[in-house]
């Protein structure tokens, strides 16, 4: 099963991603982890990325896409993966689709974890981290909406988007996710 996980800061993506990966035997791919691994492995593209990361700049899409493509070709991704934090923009989503089409390994599903803004504020402000001040939270949510809302429409048009209600206990939310993923897992086993 190949999937993308989308959700705003504070939606609980990290918690749910860990459960999904463990339950379905998927590889958890976060762009931050991939960038650091490529840098630490001193791959050519990793060293390029490091130049930007060391300067505190955003790594350009072309470099991120090269790292994602390299990582998706690894043996452990053959059984399936969960992409977390990527794609973040429409351009990245379109480029990812081209990479996956070339490899003949299209996405199976895009999960959106949806939580109302007032609940996100409550969760984020309760964490006590320096980047969880009200104005910073507002800026992060605005950036998420501007960058990610077009992705939701894009994946909806491709019949890949499944929206999960992100309110409730960790277990209740995970049960909703399983209701979406269990039928897909059965199908992907049949297709092998």
N, C-alpha and C positions, 0 to 999 in steps of 0.2 A: 504494500500500500504506500503510495507516494502522496504526501499532503503538505499543504501550507497552512500555518496557524496564524491568524490575524486577531489582534485585539489591542485596545488602548492600554497605556500604562495603568497598572492597578487592577486590570481585569482578571488577574489570576492565571495568565498564560503559562508562567513558569511552573506553577503547581500542577496544572492540568497536563502540560506537555510531559512532565516527568511521569505521570500516571499512564498517559497514552503510550509513551515509548516503552515503558516496562510491560504493560499489558499486551501490546501488539508486537513486541520484538522489533521495534523500529530504531533507526539511528536518529538521535536528536542533533540537528544541524542548526547552530546559531551562527550568524555571520560574524559576530565578535569572536567566537571560539575559532571559527575557520580562519579569520584574519591572523589571529595570534599564532595558530598552529602553522600556517604557511610562513609567517615571519620566523618562528622558532626553528622550522625545518630549513630555513634559508633557501627556499625555492626562489626562482627568479621573480615570480609574481609576488611572493611574500616579501621580498626585499623592496620591491617597488611600493607595496602597501605600507611598509614600515616607514618609508620616507614621509608619507602623509601622516601616519599615526604619531610618529615622533614629534611632528610639528603641530600636533593638535588639530589637524585638518581632517575633513571628511575624505575618505578614500573614494576616488572617482568610480563611477559605475563600471567602466570597462575593466578595471582591476578586480572589483568585487565579483563581477560576472566570470572572469577567468578563474578566480579562486573557487567559486561555486561549481563551475563546470568541472574543474579538476577534482573537487571533492566528490561530486556526484558519480564520477567514473570509478571511484574506489570500490573494491569488492564488497565491503560491508554495506553499501547502499543498495545492492541488488535486491535484498529482501524487503526494502522499503525504508522510508525516512520521513521525518517531520521537519520541515523548514520553518524556523522560528525567527522572526525579525527580517525576513526576506521573502518576497520582494516588498519594498516599502513604497515604491512609486510605480506608476503605470508603465513607464519606460522599462523598468526592471522586470515587471511582470511579462511584458511582451518579449523581452530578450530571453527570459527564462523559458517561455513557451517555445521559442525557436531552438534553444539548446536541447530541450526535452524532445521536441519533434525530430530533430536530427538524430537523436539517440533512440528514437522510437519508444520512449518511456514517458508518456504524458501523465500529468497529475490525475489522481483519482478523486481528490476532494480538497476543497478549501474550507476550513472551519473558521468562522468568525465568532469570537467570544464577545457577546454584547452586554454591556453594563451601563446603566444610566449615569450621566455625568455627576449627579449629586452623590451617588454611591462611590464613584471613582474618587471624588474629592475626600469623602469620609475615609476610605481605605488608605489613600496616599498620605493624607495629613496625619494619620495615626501611626505611620511608620517611623516618624521622627528623623528622617534623613535630611541632609542639608538641601537636597534638590527637591524636597517635598514641601516647600513653602507655597502658600496659596497662589502667588503670582507666577511662580515657576510651573506649578501644576497646570494653571490655566494655559500658559504658553505651550507646554508639552501636549495638552489635549488639542489645542488649536492646530499645532503642527501635525498631529496624528490625523485629525479630520481633513486637513487640506491635502495631505499626501495619500491617505489611505482610502477615503471615501470613493475616489475614482476606481480603486482596485475592486471594491465590493461590486460596483456596477459591472465592471469588466468580467469578473468571475461569475456573476449572476447570469450575464448574457451567454456565457459558455456552459451554463447549467452545472457548475462545479461548486457554487457557494452553498454552504449550509450554516445557518445562523443558530448559535446556541445561546440560550438565556443564561447569563453569567451570574444570576442572583441565586442565593441559597447556600447550602453547605458544600464543601468540597465534594462530598460523596454524591449529592443530588446533581451537581453540575456534571460530574464525571458520568453518571448514569445517562444523562441526556446525550453526552458525547458518544457513549457506547451504542445508544439507539441508532445513531447515524453510522458509526464505523463497523458495527458487527455485520450488517448485510454486505458492506463493501469488502470486508475481509473474506467472507465466504466466496464472493465473486472473484477476488484476486487469486484465491487458492484454486478455484475452478479453471481460471485462465492460464495457469502455469502448465 
